[in-house]
Amino acid sequence: MSPILSLWSTLEEQLLPVFADYRSRLADLPVEVKDDRTLLTQADIAVQELVVAAIHAFDGPDAVVIAEEDEQSGIRTGVAGSSGRVWVVDPIDGTAQFVRGESVEFCSVVCLLEDWQPSAAFILAPELGSGRTPVTVTADARTRQLWLNGQTAAPAGRAEVGRHLSVTRSRGEERPDFDAAAREAGYTLKTRTTSQTLDMLRTALDVSELTTPGLPPFDLFWRRNQKLWDGAAGLCLAAAAGLRSCDENGEPLTLTRDFLAEPTPTFKADVTGRPETVDWFLKAARS
């Protein structure tokens, strides 16, 4: 087992009982609303502390970590002085789903950047599988390998019927111009946000046979003002699956030292999917 696969295995083993514990007592779990209108719970903090501790045990006490709940307000000096090896952590992506007992679309996310680019990723969705069983996806962008529940997985193919787009937006955001064109082209649109990472996962992989009800793969993922921790692992999966990721002008999404050193690194837009679908989408968005 490669060293990083051992880290992923350790995280899965440690996180599953923590998630089970907090999910068993949701009624007594206080929920805060942050300034960006996303939710925060004690579970987010506990999971983040566990993940960061595991990263430091694996990569040393000086490992550079960008985590959603680290409350940075100034330049990230650790990133600024880094060689380009940076860990990105979202303890619970989809906290709004996590605090609802009937919902399962939430996950814990870690992405390793090397030379400032997504290199390896770990996504644990504790209840996404049939019967509320765990689904774990890992990726190696450099070797273009994906693993689903420990087994080698092939990228999602193009759906012949029932095509879907993940085009979620924040509450109150105007409906984008491409909505009508997408529906006319036969796409079903998901517009309500759950976990952005899981939507990006479903763009890279078909997990419909593992989930109840079967969650279909997406032909494309789009999101404006996407925070780094909501997109880094998804970009890693996309690279491993041979997908295209770009902004709304078709320019590749690039991570730089200056971008990552910001308190809240945010992509203006993330368009990820098969190259031909991205080409169609960019044209539709401009028309």
Residue pairs with C-beta under 8 A, 6 or more apart in sequence:
1 9
3 58
4 58
4 112
4 120
5 138
7 54
7 55
7 58
7 122
8 110
8 122
8 136
8 138
10 54
10 58
11 51
11 54
11 108
11 110
11 122
11 124
12 124
12 134
12 136
14 50
14 54
15 47
15 50
15 51
15 108
15 124
15 126
16 124
16 126
16 134
18 43
18 46
18 47
18 50
19 43
19 47
19 108
19 126
19 127
20 126
22 29
22 41
22 42
22 43
22 46
22 98
23 98
23 101
23 126
23 127
26 99
26 100
26 101
29 41
29 42
29 43
29 99
30 41
30 42
31 39
31 40
31 41
31 99
32 39
32 40
32 41
33 39
33 40
34 40
37 170
37 171
38 95
38 96
39 95
39 96
39 99
40 69
40 95
41 92
41 95
41 98
41 99
43 91
43 92
43 98
44 68
44 69
44 91
44 92
44 95
45 69
45 91
47 91
47 92
47 108
48 67
48 68
48 69
48 70
48 89
48 91
51 67
51 89
51 91
51 108
51 110
52 65
52 67
52 89
55 63
55 65
55 87
55 89
55 110
56 63
56 65
59 85
59 87
63 85
63 87
64 78
64 79
64 82
64 85
64 86
64 87
65 78
65 86
65 87
65 88
65 89
66 76
66 79
66 86
66 87
66 88
66 89
66 228
66 229
66 260
66 265
67 88
67 89
67 90
67 91
67 229
68 89
68 90
68 91
68 227
68 229
69 91
72 263
72 264
73 263
74 263
75 261
75 262
75 263
76 260
76 261
76 262
76 263
77 261
79 86
79 257
79 260
79 261
80 257
80 261
82 257
84 113
84 114
84 115
84 116
84 257
85 112
85 113
85 114
86 112
86 113
86 116
86 260
87 110
87 111
87 112
87 113
88 109
88 110
88 111
88 112
88 113
88 228
88 229
88 232
88 233
89 109
89 110
89 229
90 108
90 109
90 197
90 229
90 230
90 233
91 108
92 98
92 106
92 107
92 108
93 106
93 107
93 108
93 109
93 195
93 196
93 197
93 198
93 229
93 230
94 105
94 106
94 107
94 194
94 195
94 197
94 198
95 106
96 193
96 194
97 103
97 104
97 105
97 106
97 194
97 195
98 106
103 194
104 125
104 127
104 128
104 132
105 125
105 128
105 194
105 195
105 198
106 125
106 126
106 127
106 194
106 195
106 198
107 123
107 124
107 125
107 126
107 128
107 195
107 197
107 198
108 123
108 124
108 126
109 121
109 122
109 123
109 124
109 197
109 229
109 232
109 233
110 121
110 122
110 233
111 118
111 120
111 121
111 122
111 232
111 233
111 235
111 236
112 118
112 119
112 120
112 121
113 119
113 232
113 255
113 260
116 255
116 256
116 257
116 260
117 141
117 255
118 141
118 232
118 233
118 235
118 236
118 239
118 255
119 140
119 141
119 142
119 236
120 138
120 139
120 140
120 141
120 236
121 137
121 138
121 139
121 141
121 232
121 233
121 236
121 237
122 136
122 137
122 138
122 233
123 136
123 137
123 138
123 197
123 198
123 201
123 233
123 237
124 134
124 135
124 136
125 134
125 135
125 136
125 195
125 198
126 134
127 133
127 134
128 134
128 135
128 198
128 207
128 210
128 211
128 215
129 135
129 210
129 211
129 212
130 210
130 211
130 212
131 212
134 149
135 148
135 149
135 207
135 210
135 211
136 147
136 148
136 149
136 150
137 146
137 147
137 148
137 153
137 201
137 205
137 207
137 237
138 146
138 147
139 145
139 146
139 147
139 204
139 233
139 236
139 237
139 239
139 240
140 240
141 236
141 239
141 240
143 240
144 239
144 240
144 241
144 242
145 152
145 240
146 152
146 153
146 154
146 155
146 204
146 205
146 237
146 240
146 241
147 153
148 205
148 207
148 210
149 210
153 205
155 204
155 205
155 240
155 241
155 242
155 243
156 202
156 203
156 204
156 205
156 206
156 217
156 241
157 206
158 219
158 274
159 216
159 217
159 219
162 188
162 216
163 186
163 187
163 188
163 219
164 187
164 188
164 189
164 190
164 216
164 217
164 218
164 219
165 182
165 187
165 188
165 189
165 190
165 218
165 219
165 220
165 221
165 222
165 281
166 190
166 199
166 200
166 202
166 203
166 218
166 220
166 221
166 222
166 223
167 176
167 178
167 179
167 182
167 189
167 190
167 191
167 220
167 222
167 223
168 190
168 191
168 192
168 193
168 194
168 196
168 199
168 223
169 175
169 176
169 191
169 193
169 223
169 224
170 193
170 225
173 224
176 285
177 285
177 287
178 281
178 284
178 285
179 189
181 284
181 287
182 189
182 281
182 284
183 189
185 280
185 284
187 219
190 199
190 218
196 221
196 223
196 226
196 230
196 231
196 234
197 230
197 231
197 233
197 234
199 218
199 221
199 234
200 221
200 231
200 233
200 234
200 235
200 237
200 238
200 272
201 207
201 234
201 237
202 215
202 216
202 217
202 218
203 217
203 218
203 219
203 220
203 221
203 234
203 237
203 238
203 243
203 272
203 273
204 234
204 237
204 238
204 240
204 241
204 243
205 217
205 237
205 241
206 216
206 217
207 215
207 217
208 214
208 215
208 216
208 217
218 273
219 273
219 274
219 277
220 271
220 272
220 273
220 274
220 277
220 278
220 281
221 234
221 270
221 271
221 272
221 273
222 269
222 270
222 271
222 272
222 281
223 230
223 231
223 269
223 270
224 268
224 269
225 266
225 267
225 268
225 269
226 266
226 267
226 269
226 270
227 264
227 265
227 266
227 267
228 255
228 260
228 264
228 265
228 266
228 267
231 267
231 270
232 255
234 270
234 272
235 245
235 253
235 270
235 272
238 244
238 245
238 272
239 245
243 272
243 273
243 274
243 275
244 271
244 272
244 273
244 274
244 275
244 278
245 252
245 253
245 270
245 271
245 272
246 252
246 253
246 271
246 272
246 278
246 282
247 253
247 267
247 268
247 269
247 270
247 271
248 268
248 269
248 271
248 282
248 285
250 278
250 282
253 267
253 270
255 265
259 265
271 278
271 281
271 282
272 278
273 281
